[in-house]
Amino acid sequence: MATANLRYMVLMERNEDGRYTVTVPSLPGRISEGDTWDEAISNVGEAIVGYIETLEVLGRPIPVEVEVSVRSPAVDPTSV
């Protein structure tokens, strides 16, 4: 399975120190951080790829996230 075709929702949180923590709910234990938004996204992307590659080597199933449509956002992203 090509990892380029997989997409996962990530949850980003800005910490008190200004850094970002990112988790991937569909992939157990995938947590990453970064000093900036872009760095955090890049780091979690690397963590996702490494996790998927490891599952492939071990012959384990690759989690597939089901796309869900949202009618209205819970939080206005422009207010964050």
C-alpha positions in Angstrom: 0.0 0.0 0.0 1.4 3.4 -1.0 1.6 5.7 2.0 1.2 8.7 -0.3 -2.5 7.8 -0.8 -3.3 7.7 2.9 -4.7 10.6 4.8 -5.2 10.9 8.6 -6.8 13.5 10.7 -4.4 15.1 13.2 -5.2 17.1 16.3 -3.0 20.1 16.9 -2.7 21.8 20.2 -0.6 24.9 21.0 1.1 24.5 24.4 1.7 27.2 27.0 5.3 27.5 25.9 4.2 28.3 22.3 5.2 25.0 20.8 2.7 22.6 19.1 1.8 19.0 20.0 0.1 16.9 17.3 -1.7 13.6 17.8 -3.1 11.1 15.2 -6.2 9.5 16.8 -6.4 6.7 14.2 -2.8 5.7 14.8 -2.1 4.6 18.4 0.9 6.4 20.0 1.5 8.8 17.1 2.3 12.0 18.9 4.8 14.6 17.7 5.8 18.2 18.5 7.3 21.2 16.8 8.4 24.7 17.6 6.2 26.0 14.8 3.0 24.8 13.1 4.9 23.8 10.0 7.5 22.0 11.9 4.9 20.1 13.9 3.1 19.0 10.7 6.3 17.9 9.1 7.3 15.9 12.2 4.0 14.2 12.5 4.1 13.4 8.8 7.4 11.6 9.4 6.0 9.8 12.4 3.0 8.6 10.3 5.2 7.3 7.4 7.5 5.5 9.9 4.5 3.9 11.6 2.9 2.7 8.3 6.2 1.4 7.0 6.7 -0.6 10.3 3.2 -2.1 10.0 3.9 -3.1 6.4 7.2 -4.8 7.4 5.4 -6.7 10.2 2.6 -7.7 7.9 0.0 -5.9 10.1 -3.1 -4.2 8.7 -2.8 -0.5 7.9 -5.5 1.6 9.6 -7.7 3.4 7.1 -9.6 6.5 8.2 -13.1 6.9 7.0 -13.8 10.4 5.8 -16.6 12.2 7.7 -18.3 15.3 6.6 -18.8 18.1 9.1 -21.7 20.5 8.8 -20.3 23.3 10.9 -17.0 23.6 12.7 -16.9 23.2 16.4 -14.4 26.1 16.6 -13.9 29.0 14.2 -10.3 28.4 13.0 -9.8 32.1 12.4 -10.3 32.8 16.1 -7.4 30.5 17.2 
